[in-house]
Amino acid sequence: MEGYHGTVFAYGMTGTGKTFSMQGTTTSPGVIPLAITDIFSYIRETPHREFLLRVSYLEIYNEKIHDLLAMPTGGSLGGPGTPQQEEIKLREDKKRGVYATPLKEEIVQSPTQLLRVIARGDHARRTSSTQWNARSSRSHAVVQIVVESRERNVGGGALDNRRKAIVPGGVLVSTLSLIDLAGSERAAESKERRTEGAHINKSLLTLGTVIAKLSGDKDKQGNPTDKDGKHLPYRDSKLTRLLQPALSGNSLVSILCTIQIGGSTSIALANSHTVETLNTLKFASRAKNNIVSHAKKAEEAHGGGGDAGSRALLDRYRVEISDLRRQLEEQHKAKEQSKDEEEEKQREAEEQARHEEQMLEMQLARTALKERIEHLNRLILSSKSIGVNSMNNYANAGRSFSSLSMIKRSS
């Protein structure tokens, strides 16, 4: 949690309780749930930092790496109708060390979610019934929890201040590897079991050889060597290759060795348990004496340089959040500008409607005035209104009146 890499793995013969010690039960939790509890307890007790957790889960089966979070449950990879996974390879660089790619990682926000992801991987892991155990692991399983953290400002009460409380500093990236090794066993009768056992024993033998030859010496290029200056055989097994940074001392290492205690049903099994117990104790002694940890606190990864892929995920999320906020502000400004333009157009339309209404009212008023003028002109008599036809009518009316008068006299 403070920037140091950590590795915990269980070693021992089949049926001695390695998986139980790593996983435990609800009432008696093992190493994995206890580690998860400590991680989230540390996060709750560290308010001045923000964290991002991502988890991956792989297994090494017959010297091939499989992603347990990207395959169907039941451990039936390669069956009919099952999609084939992309081949997972081991890569190495100076910053990340040895890592598997492409490997699915899931971001988790709570202990329950993290335990559910691991349980999903457990269901996909290859297991089988053996002479010593009803559900024995047939592969090496590796749970990797990557912890990214960065300083935060504690001050600020407003929402905007809390949103801007992120200090643009570096990001600490550390990895906790929790490894459940398959147990060594003798040759079985079936071909499949013999193949599995051969690969398991080879990888465990290579692990023991590497630990036995650890000396802390390095060649001119900085690669670890044994006491005679020869290269250590990390590449002889996928397991030792993946554990190379931890075994080289770049990680804090804890080894849980399990042994068989109690009576056996037969002398042969008792002798086998005795031999395996002695081998396990010798392995524990060599590991304790030869693995020298000189782990250093991981340097803070700054996002200012390099491409996006080289940044820590927490830093990439911060950059993405900043870009999204900028886009949101630009959209808000564009929306406000569009709203202003719409309101301006609406005002212009209203003014145009009022203008047209006023023009119509003025036109109606003018028409009414003209009609009134024409009406009044008709009521007023003038020389123009009484034309030539009117004078003729008056003359005819005069003659008619004269004629009528003469008729009255005659009578």
Long-range contacts (C-beta under 8 A, 24 or more apart in sequence): 1-39, 1-42, 1-43, 1-46, 1-147, 1-149, 1-174, 2-172, 2-174, 2-297, 3-149, 3-172, 3-173, 3-174, 3-297, 3-298, 4-174, 4-251, 4-252, 4-295, 4-296, 4-297, 4-298, 5-174, 5-175, 5-176, 5-177, 5-245, 5-246, 5-250, 5-251, 5-252, 5-295, 5-298, 6-174, 6-175, 6-176, 6-177, 6-251, 6-252, 6-253, 6-254, 7-176, 7-177, 7-179, 7-243, 7-246, 7-251, 7-252, 7-253, 7-254, 8-35, 8-176, 8-177, 8-178, 8-179, 8-253, 8-254, 8-255, 8-256, 9-177, 9-178, 9-179, 9-180, 9-181, 9-243, 9-255, 9-256, 10-179, 10-180, 10-181, 10-255, 10-256, 10-257, 10-258, 11-181, 11-204, 11-255, 11-256, 11-257, 11-258, 11-280, 11-283, 11-284, 12-181, 12-183, 12-257, 12-258, 12-259, 12-276, 12-280, 13-132, 13-183, 13-184, 13-185, 13-258, 13-259, 13-260, 13-273, 13-276, 13-277, 13-279, 13-280, 14-130, 14-132, 14-133, 14-136, 14-182, 14-183, 14-184, 14-185, 15-130, 15-132, 15-133, 15-136, 15-183, 15-260, 16-183, 16-258, 16-259, 16-260, 16-280, 17-258, 18-137, 18-180, 18-181, 18-183, 18-256, 18-258, 19-137, 19-180, 21-256, 21-258, 22-178, 22-180, 22-256, 23-122, 23-180, 31-178, 31-256, 32-118, 32-143, 32-178, 33-111, 33-115, 35-145, 35-176, 35-178, 36-111, 36-114, 36-115, 36-145, 37-111, 39-145, 39-147, 39-176, 40-110, 40-111, 47-152, 47-154, 48-151, 48-152, 48-154, 49-149, 49-150, 49-151, 49-152, 50-149, 50-150, 50-152, 50-166, 50-314, 51-147, 51-148, 51-149, 51-314, 52-107, 52-147, 52-148, 52-149, 52-313, 52-314, 52-317, 53-107, 53-108, 53-109, 53-114, 53-145, 53-146, 53-147, 53-148, 54-105, 54-106, 54-107, 54-108, 54-145, 54-146, 54-148, 54-313, 55-105, 55-106, 55-108, 55-114, 55-117, 55-118, 55-143, 55-144, 55-145, 55-146, 56-100, 56-103, 56-104, 56-105, 56-106, 56-143, 56-144, 56-146, 57-117, 57-118, 57-121, 57-141, 57-142, 57-143, 57-144, 58-88, 58-100, 58-103, 58-141, 58-142, 58-144, 59-125, 59-126, 59-139, 59-140, 59-141, 59-142, 60-139, 60-140, 60-142, 60-203, 60-238, 60-239, 60-242, 61-126, 61-138, 61-139, 61-140, 61-196, 61-199, 62-195, 62-196, 62-199, 63-199, 63-202, 63-203, 63-237, 63-238, 64-88, 64-238, 65-89, 65-90, 65-100, 65-238, 66-139, 67-102, 67-103, 67-104, 68-120, 68-121, 68-122, 68-124, 68-125, 68-141, 69-104, 69-106, 69-117, 69-120, 69-121, 69-124, 70-104, 71-124, 72-124, 73-120, 73-123, 73-124, 74-123, 74-124, 75-123, 75-124, 75-125, 75-126, 75-127, 90-238, 90-241, 90-242, 95-301, 95-310, 97-244, 97-245, 97-250, 98-241, 98-242, 98-244, 98-245, 100-242, 105-146, 107-313, 114-145, 118-143, 128-193, 128-196, 130-185, 136-183, 137-180, 137-182, 137-183, 138-182, 138-196, 138-200, 139-182, 140-179, 140-180, 140-181, 140-182, 140-200, 140-203, 140-239, 141-179, 141-180, 142-177, 142-178, 142-179, 142-242, 143-177, 143-178, 143-179, 144-175, 144-176, 144-177, 144-178, 145-175, 145-176, 145-178, 146-173, 146-174, 146-175, 147-172, 147-173, 147-174, 147-175, 147-176, 148-172, 148-173, 148-312, 148-313, 148-314, 149-314, 150-314, 150-315, 150-318, 166-318, 168-318, 169-300, 169-302, 170-299, 170-300, 170-301, 170-302, 171-300, 171-301, 171-302, 171-303, 171-311, 171-312, 171-314, 171-315, 172-297, 172-298, 172-300, 172-301, 173-298, 173-301, 173-312, 174-298, 177-246, 177-251, 179-243, 181-239, 184-276, 184-279, 186-272, 202-237, 203-237, 203-238, 203-239, 203-240, 204-239, 206-233, 206-236, 206-237, 206-239, 206-240, 207-237, 207-239, 207-240, 207-243, 208-283, 208-286, 209-233, 209-236, 210-234, 210-240, 210-247, 211-247, 211-283, 211-286, 211-287, 211-290, 211-291, 212-286, 212-290, 213-290, 214-247, 214-290, 214-291, 214-292, 215-290, 216-249, 216-292, 224-248, 247-291, 249-291, 249-292, 249-293, 249-294, 249-295, 250-294, 250-295, 250-296, 251-293, 251-295, 252-293, 252-295, 253-291, 253-293, 255-284, 255-287, 255-288, 255-291, 257-281, 257-283, 257-284
